[in-house]
Amino acid sequence: MSAPGDGGFVRVCSLGDLEDEVARRVDLGGVPVAVVRADGEVFAVNDICSHANVSLSEGEVEDCQIECWLHGSRFDLRTGKPSGLPATRPIPVYPVKIEGEGPGAAVLVSVTQES
């Protein structure tokens, strides 16, 4: 990972490193982030479930949602809002930039700003 650049964006991986609908956990300055490629886009959300304090990147991704493996709470990757109990609080969503083209394109995430 590279040092923070414009707007706090940090390179976390290449686009080709991300499998469709499979979360990848990265640590950005002590902030656990789940990076997910879904529906032709790349999303970054806080990797900790707001209900049970477990890693969301270990759960399933489907229909632009990430599911907590422990109790089944689901969160929208675009908004962070829970779409199923037991979670009632949203998770932070972080802005993503893609620089370049093809599998070698850089995926950059900023945890200094939430979208």
C-alpha positions in Angstrom: 0.0 0.0 0.0 1.2 3.5 -0.8 1.3 6.6 1.4 -1.8 8.8 1.5 -2.0 11.2 -1.4 -4.7 13.6 -2.7 -7.6 13.7 -0.3 -6.1 10.9 1.9 -6.5 8.3 -0.9 -4.2 5.3 -0.5 -3.5 2.5 -3.0 -4.9 -0.7 -1.5 -4.5 -3.1 -4.5 -4.9 -3.6 -8.2 -8.3 -4.0 -9.8 -7.2 -7.5 -11.0 -6.6 -8.5 -7.3 -10.3 -8.2 -6.6 -12.6 -11.2 -7.3 -16.3 -10.4 -8.1 -18.4 -10.5 -4.9 -15.5 -11.5 -2.7 -14.5 -9.1 0.1 -10.8 -8.3 0.6 -9.7 -6.9 4.0 -7.1 -4.2 4.2 -5.8 -2.1 7.1 -5.5 1.6 6.5 -3.8 3.3 9.3 -5.5 1.1 11.9 -8.9 1.2 10.2 -10.1 -2.2 9.0 -11.7 -1.9 5.5 -13.5 -4.4 3.4 -12.9 -3.7 -0.4 -15.4 -5.4 -2.6 -16.0 -5.6 -6.4 -19.7 -6.0 -7.1 -22.0 -5.0 -9.9 -19.1 -3.7 -12.0 -18.1 -1.2 -9.2 -15.6 -1.2 -6.3 -16.8 -0.4 -2.8 -15.0 0.2 0.5 -16.8 -0.2 3.8 -15.7 -0.5 7.4 -14.8 -4.2 8.0 -16.4 -4.4 11.4 -20.1 -5.4 11.9 -21.9 -2.7 13.8 -23.8 -5.4 15.7 -21.3 -8.0 16.7 -17.8 -6.5 16.3 -16.6 -9.2 13.8 -15.0 -9.0 10.4 -17.5 -8.5 7.6 -14.9 -9.5 4.9 -15.2 -13.1 6.1 -18.9 -13.1 5.1 -20.7 -13.5 1.8 -21.3 -10.8 -0.8 -24.5 -10.8 -2.9 -26.8 -8.3 -4.5 -24.4 -5.4 -3.6 -24.7 -6.4 0.1 -22.2 -7.9 2.5 -23.4 -10.3 5.1 -22.0 -10.8 8.6 -21.0 -14.5 9.0 -21.9 -14.6 12.7 -25.5 -13.5 12.9 -26.5 -12.8 9.3 -26.8 -9.0 9.4 -26.6 -7.5 5.9 -25.2 -4.1 4.9 -25.6 -2.2 1.6 -22.2 -1.7 0.1 -23.3 1.7 -1.4 -24.8 3.2 1.8 -23.6 1.1 4.7 -27.2 0.8 5.9 -28.2 -2.5 7.5 -30.9 -4.4 5.5 -31.5 -7.1 8.0 -31.5 -7.6 11.7 -29.9 -8.0 14.2 -27.9 -4.9 13.1 -29.6 -1.6 13.3 -26.7 0.8 12.9 -25.0 1.5 9.6 -21.3 0.9 8.9 -19.0 3.6 7.5 -18.7 3.7 3.7 -15.4 5.2 2.2 -14.8 6.8 -1.2 -13.0 4.7 -3.8 -11.0 5.9 -6.9 -9.8 3.8 -9.8 -6.7 5.1 -11.5 -5.7 3.5 -14.8 -7.3 0.8 -17.0 -7.6 -3.0 -17.0 -6.5 -5.4 -14.3 -3.4 -3.3 -13.3 -5.5 -0.2 -12.5 -4.9 1.1 -9.0 -7.7 0.9 -6.4 -7.5 3.8 -4.0 -9.5 4.3 -0.8 -9.7 7.2 1.6 -10.7 6.6 5.2 -10.3 10.3 6.1 -13.6 11.0 4.6 -16.9 9.0 4.6 -19.3 9.2 1.8 
